[in-house]
């Protein structure tokens, strides 16, 4: 059996430990060394002439194409994605989104973006891509008929995200991807929430899968990075465009991402379990109109999540009942263990406000089951603290909100 087939058949926990640790890159040590190099030297002119004829990880050429530290990370990520031929690394998650879309689209093309997408994706559609003559249209990912009707002869790609990273709607990704393929468009999915441990995007029909490695893979809130994995043809397209854009990641950051990758399963399982505890507790609070956590039975999207996903994470949201912005902000300000900050997936718990209405083009807000006045939300990224301590922190914040 070939080495890559052996790696694919191993259980995910084993692959996380062994992935990317090729002997030619690690030598006698456990972790791939940090190769800091802009210049790669050739043994002679024959080797110099041969260099440009090959463009693949594992071959030295020049620093922009990486070295063993970056190659090890890309190889490890590819091994986690069923159906992936390769992985391209980007300096951030947003860079990954931009790099992929600029590789797939040209002036005159139309891009469909899910209406619950990460806000920088929306901004990119209305700004950067528009500047290049690419039109963006938003769609409700829960309305398959309306989505299918949006396609035309100029539709070239679809950007999916499930769950939505603010409001947590869980779309039927296999159905959305199948419709895109039937219409001749490439489906791209931001799968940062669940990652390859919780959802195999390519195996479920998606053509290109993106991750903000800044989040779960890094895991320690100390690096910025993104990735895109795909089958052979699209991988080569993405790789060449990333190279022409001069996109490269630091070997030091690649080493940090590899470090985080080794404990990814343990951290995500703990964060998901703690998040579910908090979601269950919040669902019983009189101050809460809705808990938007796909892992919670009875929550919106739970049945699709249960059908398609094999895991979750610590990120979810909830909606205040009949509150005001001032009350919601007082609640957040009173929290002690939850830092106010963007990002998620680190070891520490974070909180941000959710004001989804201004970000929507076609989807409604507040979510179903909420009154019109129930529009101020809170997003929690649950870290590795003891869940009882986090619940106590939420409880005292509700009390502080009531006293204001």
Beta strands, then each sheet from edge to edge (+ up, - down):
strand 1: 86-90
strand 2: 110-114
strand 3: 135-139
strand 4: 155-161
strand 5: 186-190
strand 6: 208-212
strand 7: 226-230
strand 8: 288-292
strand 9: 315-320
strand 10: 339-340
strand 11: 350-354
strand 12: 377-381
sheet 1: 1+ 7- 6+ 5+ 4+ 2+ 3+
sheet 2: 8+ 9- 12+ 11- 10-
end
